[in-house]
Amino acid sequence: MQEFFFYETGKGFPVVFLHGFCESNQIWNNLSDELSNTFRIICPDLPGFGQSPLPDHKFSLEEIGDSIVSWLKGKDISKCIVIGHSLGGYISLEILRKHPDFVNAIGLFNSSAFGDAEDKKENRSKLIEFIDGYGVEPFIKTFVPSLFYPETAKKHQKTIKEISEQGLKVNPESVKNYAAAMRDREDSMDLIKKHHDRILLIAGEFDQNVPIEKSKEMAGFLDNGNSHILPFSAHMSLFEQSDMCYLAIRKFVQKFI
């Protein structure tokens, strides 16, 4: 079974948070403190990031989702809610697709149910070539700052530095394997339509990775109150509009426990 480094805090219904690409479970520190008085918060490092080992073979996001479910069941968890940031949202969708009776609900945090368009697939393939030629460092130095809304990025410099430092430690093979897995994932808009009542969407108005037009299209299929497009934020709404995120997650999770 896949090994996961993780931390957990609080008691109550389990809520699992999955971080994004080239991040670690440390992005959830403040949020888990905020929510741990009500819920049991579990934050693993995805395989190949943070302190969780990278699988020794190429993998799909479906496989990563299966391994997370197996690991959680090994912790005697039979029901939970899974909320994922960006890449973590893609994996949350895979868990919902394969294990709909295991998750009461999922959250897409600056993430998308749409499969990659051809130009984005091409960019992911170019990233793999770039990592082969130049390594992780030049990618991380431009990638992490680009996730934040430029108008407010100055006040998040400490966070940008911390996430960048974590990213610089990532194995190049992790970057390449996940880039390929994201490129090759299924479109999941069928899940948005089928499970419109148990999917949370938190989106950034100025997110360049998940354009607002895509977020609005997803929101159009979700039940009222399940979608939140946050002003003055880009791909890191967790930090850019933290209070709004905490309130949205708390209100959503309480409906399913």
MONORNOR-V821981 format. One record per residue. N is the residue number from 0. RES is the residue in three letters. SS is DSSP state (A for helix, B for strand, O for the rest). OMEGA is omega in radians with two decimals (* if undefined). D_LAST is the distance of its C-alpha to the last C-alpha in Angstrom with 2 decimals. Layout:
# MONORNOR-V821981
N|RES|SS|OMEGA|D_LAST / N|RES|SS|OMEGA|D_LAST
This chain:
# MONORNOR-V821981
0|MET|O|3.09|28.34 / 1|GLN|O|3.07|27.83 / 2|GLU|O|3.11|27.62 / 3|PHE|O|2.90|25.24 / 4|PHE|O|-3.08|25.86 / 5|PHE|B|2.87|22.69 / 6|TYR|B|3.05|21.43 / 7|GLU|B|-3.11|18.22 / 8|THR|B|3.10|17.36 / 9|GLY|O|3.11|15.00 / 10|LYS|O|-3.14|12.74 / 11|GLY|O|-3.11|9.12 / 12|PHE|O|-3.08|6.51 / 13|PRO|B|3.04|9.19 / 14|VAL|B|-3.05|10.06 / 15|VAL|B|3.14|13.53 / 16|PHE|B|-3.13|16.18 / 17|LEU|B|-3.11|19.31 / 18|HIS|O|-3.09|22.45 / 19|GLY|O|-3.06|25.20 / 20|PHE|O|3.12|28.79 / 21|CYS|O|3.05|30.99 / 22|GLU|O|3.02|28.35 / 23|SER|O|-3.12|26.69 / 24|ASN|A|3.14|23.49 / 25|GLN|A|3.13|25.31 / 26|ILE|A|-3.08|24.37 / 27|TRP|A|-3.00|20.89 / 28|ASN|A|-3.10|22.42 / 29|ASN|A|-3.14|22.14 / 30|LEU|A|-3.13|18.70 / 31|SER|A|3.05|17.34 / 32|ASP|A|-3.10|19.23 / 33|GLU|A|-3.01|17.74 / 34|LEU|A|-3.00|14.04 / 35|SER|O|3.08|14.57 / 36|ASN|O|-3.10|14.63 / 37|THR|O|-3.01|10.88 / 38|PHE|O|2.97|9.60 / 39|ARG|B|-3.05|11.53 / 40|ILE|B|-3.13|13.54 / 41|ILE|B|-3.05|15.71 / 42|CYS|B|3.10|18.64 / 43|PRO|B|2.84|21.22 / 44|ASP|O|3.06|24.60 / 45|LEU|O|-3.14|25.06 / 46|PRO|O|3.13|28.05 / 47|GLY|O|3.10|31.24 / 48|PHE|O|-3.11|29.87 / 49|GLY|O|-3.10|29.69 / 50|GLN|O|3.07|30.34 / 51|SER|O|-3.09|28.98 / 52|PRO|O|3.08|31.95 / 53|LEU|O|3.03|32.85 / 54|PRO|O|-3.07|33.11 / 55|ASP|O|3.13|36.81 / 56|HIS|O|3.05|36.77 / 57|LYS|O|-3.02|35.87 / 58|PHE|O|3.05|32.32 / 59|SER|O|3.06|30.13 / 60|LEU|A|3.04|26.73 / 61|GLU|A|3.13|25.59 / 62|GLU|A|3.11|26.92 / 63|ILE|A|3.10|25.18 / 64|GLY|A|3.10|21.82 / 65|ASP|A|-3.10|22.71 / 66|SER|A|3.09|23.71 / 67|ILE|A|3.12|20.47 / 68|VAL|A|3.11|18.54 / 69|SER|A|3.14|21.23 / 70|TRP|A|3.13|21.07 / 71|LEU|A|3.09|17.34 / 72|LYS|A|3.07|17.82 / 73|GLY|A|3.07|20.74 / 74|LYS|O|3.12|18.53 / 75|ASP|O|3.04|16.84 / 76|ILE|O|-3.12|13.62 / 77|SER|O|3.10|12.78 / 78|LYS|O|3.09|9.53 / 79|CYS|B|2.96|8.75 / 80|ILE|B|-3.13|9.00 / 81|VAL|B|3.13|12.72 / 82|ILE|B|-3.04|14.57 / 83|GLY|B|3.05|18.34 / 84|HIS|B|3.03|21.35 / 85|SER|O|3.05|24.27 / 86|LEU|A|3.12|25.09 / 87|GLY|A|3.07|21.60 / 88|GLY|A|3.08|20.40 / 89|TYR|A|-3.13|22.92 / 90|ILE|A|3.08|21.58 / 91|SER|A|3.10|17.97 / 92|LEU|A|3.10|19.53 / 93|GLU|A|3.10|21.40 / 94|ILE|A|3.11|18.36 / 95|LEU|A|-3.13|16.84 / 96|ARG|A|-3.03|20.33 / 97|LYS|A|-3.00|20.94 / 98|HIS|O|-3.05|17.62 / 99|PRO|O|3.12|15.53 / 100|ASP|O|-3.13|13.94 / 101|PHE|O|-3.12|13.00 / 102|VAL|B|3.05|10.99 / 103|ASN|B|-3.12|8.08 / 104|ALA|B|3.05|9.79 / 105|ILE|B|3.07|12.65 / 106|GLY|B|3.05|14.54 / 107|LEU|B|-3.02|18.34 / 108|PHE|B|-3.04|19.85 / 109|ASN|O|-3.09|23.56 / 110|SER|O|-3.02|23.50 / 111|SER|O|3.03|24.65 / 112|ALA|O|3.12|24.19 / 113|PHE|O|2.97|27.96 / 114|GLY|O|3.14|30.22 / 115|ASP|O|2.96|33.00 / 116|ALA|O|-3.05|36.01 / 117|GLU|A|-3.13|39.33 / 118|ASP|A|3.12|40.30 / 119|LYS|A|3.05|37.11 / 120|LYS|A|3.14|37.63 / 121|GLU|A|3.12|41.15 / 122|ASN|A|3.11|40.02 / 123|ARG|A|3.08|37.78 / 124|SER|A|3.10|40.80 / 125|LYS|A|3.10|42.94 / 126|LEU|A|3.12|40.56 / 127|ILE|A|3.12|41.02 / 128|GLU|A|-3.13|44.78 / 129|PHE|A|-3.14|44.61 / 130|ILE|A|3.09|42.83 / 131|ASP|A|-3.06|45.49 / 132|GLY|A|-2.96|48.21 / 133|TYR|A|-3.14|47.06 / 134|GLY|O|-3.02|44.14 / 135|VAL|O|-2.94|40.85 / 136|GLU|A|-3.11|42.23 / 137|PRO|A|3.09|43.63 / 138|PHE|A|-3.09|40.54 / 139|ILE|A|-3.07|38.11 / 140|LYS|A|3.08|40.44 / 141|THR|A|-3.06|40.18 / 142|PHE|A|-3.03|36.73 / 143|VAL|A|3.12|34.57 / 144|PRO|A|-3.10|36.33 / 145|SER|A|-3.11|36.15 / 146|LEU|O|-3.06|32.35 / 147|PHE|O|3.08|32.57 / 148|TYR|O|-3.01|33.74 / 149|PRO|A|-3.06|37.44 / 150|GLU|A|-3.12|37.78 / 151|THR|A|-3.04|35.40 / 152|ALA|A|-3.08|35.87 / 153|LYS|A|-3.09|38.26 / 154|LYS|A|3.12|35.71 / 155|HIS|A|-3.07|33.58 / 156|GLN|A|3.12|36.51 / 157|LYS|A|3.13|35.17 / 158|THR|A|3.12|31.93 / 159|ILE|A|3.13|34.04 / 160|LYS|A|-3.12|36.29 / 161|GLU|A|-3.14|33.53 / 162|ILE|A|3.11|31.91 / 163|SER|A|3.14|35.44 / 164|GLU|A|3.06|36.38 / 165|GLN|A|-3.13|33.47 / 166|GLY|A|-3.13|34.45 / 167|LEU|A|3.13|38.05 / 168|LYS|O|-3.05|37.10 / 169|VAL|O|3.06|35.56 / 170|ASN|O|3.10|37.59 / 171|PRO|A|3.13|39.32 / 172|GLU|A|3.09|38.33 / 173|SER|A|3.14|34.63 / 174|VAL|A|-3.10|35.37 / 175|LYS|A|-3.11|37.42 / 176|ASN|A|3.13|35.12 / 177|TYR|A|3.08|32.06 / 178|ALA|A|3.11|34.28 / 179|ALA|A|-3.12|35.39 / 180|ALA|A|3.09|31.94 / 181|MET|A|3.12|30.69 / 182|ARG|A|-3.00|33.91 / 183|ASP|O|-3.10|33.55 / 184|ARG|O|3.11|29.88 / 185|GLU|O|2.88|29.13 / 186|ASP|O|-3.06|28.46 / 187|SER|O|3.12|24.83 / 188|MET|A|3.06|25.14 / 189|ASP|A|3.13|24.65 / 190|LEU|A|3.08|21.01 / 191|ILE|A|-3.10|20.63 / 192|LYS|A|-3.09|22.15 / 193|LYS|A|-3.05|20.35 / 194|HIS|O|-3.06|16.78 / 195|HIS|O|-3.09|17.43 / 196|ASP|O|-3.08|14.23 / 197|ARG|O|3.02|11.93 / 198|ILE|B|3.06|14.27 / 199|LEU|B|3.06|14.66 / 200|LEU|B|3.00|18.32 / 201|ILE|B|-3.03|19.85 / 202|ALA|B|3.08|23.63 / 203|GLY|B|-3.11|26.76 / 204|GLU|O|-3.06|29.52 / 205|PHE|O|3.14|32.16 / 206|ASP|O|3.11|30.59 / 207|GLN|O|3.13|33.52 / 208|ASN|O|3.05|31.51 / 209|VAL|O|-3.06|29.26 / 210|PRO|O|-3.06|31.54 / 211|ILE|A|3.11|30.21 / 212|GLU|A|3.11|31.56 / 213|LYS|A|3.13|29.26 / 214|SER|A|3.13|26.20 / 215|LYS|A|3.11|27.20 / 216|GLU|A|3.08|27.73 / 217|MET|A|-3.11|24.23 / 218|ALA|A|-3.13|22.81 / 219|GLY|O|3.13|24.89 / 220|PHE|O|-3.05|22.88 / 221|LEU|O|3.10|19.36 / 222|ASP|O|3.11|17.76 / 223|ASN|O|3.13|18.78 / 224|GLY|O|-3.12|16.91 / 225|ASN|O|-3.14|15.73 / 226|SER|B|-3.09|18.98 / 227|HIS|B|3.06|20.72 / 228|ILE|B|-2.92|24.32 / 229|LEU|B|-3.13|25.31 / 230|PRO|O|3.03|28.93 / 231|PHE|O|3.06|31.23 / 232|SER|O|3.13|29.24 / 233|ALA|O|-3.04|29.94 / 234|HIS|O|-3.10|28.18 / 235|MET|O|-3.12|26.84 / 236|SER|A|3.11|24.75 / 237|LEU|A|3.13|22.74 / 238|PHE|A|-3.03|25.96 / 239|GLU|A|3.11|27.70 / 240|GLN|O|-2.98|25.09 / 241|SER|A|-3.09|22.78 / 242|ASP|A|3.10|21.70 / 243|MET|A|3.13|20.82 / 244|CYS|A|-3.13|18.77 / 245|TYR|A|-3.11|16.81 / 246|LEU|A|-3.13|16.09 / 247|ALA|A|-3.13|15.20 / 248|ILE|A|-3.14|12.71 / 249|ARG|A|-3.12|11.06 / 250|LYS|A|-3.12|10.98 / 251|PHE|A|-3.08|9.76 / 252|VAL|A|-3.09|6.84 / 253|GLN|A|3.11|5.66 / 254|LYS|O|-2.97|6.05 / 255|PHE|O|-3.13|3.78 / 256|ILE|O|*|0.00
